[in-house]
Amino acid sequence: MLKNFKIDDHAKSQMIDEIKRYFLEERSEELGDLAALLTLEFVADKLAPHFYNCGVQDAHEFISERIEDIFELNK
């Protein structure tokens, strides 16, 4: 079960298909639906939060720079 993210069934199905395709093309391994789902859950629960936090940090830095630009308009 995905703990950190809510993913609709259609998107989850597409992600599972992508994982299965990746393993087949890159590793010549055929994954079943359960193995692909468990891989998706691992990535979403253990790795995705790191990438999400990086995105939040990048957004914070971008907004902070724009706010500084606004303050430079003061006369």
C-alpha distance (Angstrom), angle and dihedral (degrees) to the residues before:
residue distance angle dihedral
M1 . . .
L2 3.78 . .
K3 3.80 106.9 .
N4 3.78 103.9 -179.2
F5 3.80 102.6 36.3
K6 3.76 139.0 41.4
I7 3.78 110.3 -139.6
D8 3.78 121.7 -179.7
D9 3.79 117.6 -122.6
H10 3.81 94.8 -107.7
A11 3.81 93.4 52.1
K12 3.81 91.3 44.2
S13 3.80 90.2 52.0
Q14 3.81 90.8 50.8
M15 3.81 91.3 48.9
I16 3.79 91.3 50.1
D17 3.80 89.7 50.8
E18 3.81 90.2 50.4
I19 3.80 91.8 50.8
K20 3.80 91.0 49.3
R21 3.81 90.4 48.2
Y22 3.82 91.8 48.7
F23 3.78 93.5 51.5
L24 3.79 91.4 46.9
E25 3.81 95.7 47.7
E26 3.80 100.0 36.7
R27 3.78 102.7 31.8
S28 3.81 103.3 20.0
E29 3.80 88.6 -124.9
E30 3.77 124.7 134.0
L31 3.77 111.2 -140.7
G32 3.75 122.8 -163.6
D33 3.78 123.2 -136.1
L34 3.81 93.3 -96.0
A35 3.81 94.5 51.0
A36 3.81 90.7 47.5
L37 3.82 91.1 48.1
L38 3.80 91.3 50.4
T39 3.82 89.4 49.7
L40 3.81 90.1 50.4
E41 3.81 91.2 49.2
F42 3.81 91.3 49.7
V43 3.80 92.8 50.2
A44 3.81 93.3 44.4
D45 3.80 95.5 45.9
K46 3.80 101.8 36.9
L47 3.82 108.3 24.7
A48 3.81 108.9 23.4
P49 3.83 95.0 66.5
H50 3.81 89.0 62.7
F51 3.81 92.0 53.1
Y52 3.80 90.6 44.2
N53 3.80 91.0 52.9
C54 3.81 90.2 49.1
G55 3.80 88.6 53.6
V56 3.79 91.4 49.8
Q57 3.81 90.2 49.8
D58 3.82 91.2 49.1
A59 3.81 90.8 49.3
H60 3.82 90.5 48.9
E61 3.79 91.8 52.0
F62 3.82 91.9 47.1
I63 3.81 93.3 49.4
S64 3.81 91.5 44.9
E65 3.80 90.4 54.2
R66 3.81 91.4 49.1
I67 3.81 90.9 50.2
E68 3.80 89.6 52.3
D69 3.82 88.4 51.5
I70 3.82 89.5 53.9
F71 3.80 92.6 50.9
E72 3.79 89.9 53.2
L73 3.82 87.5 64.4
N74 3.82 90.3 67.5
K75 3.79 114.0 113.1
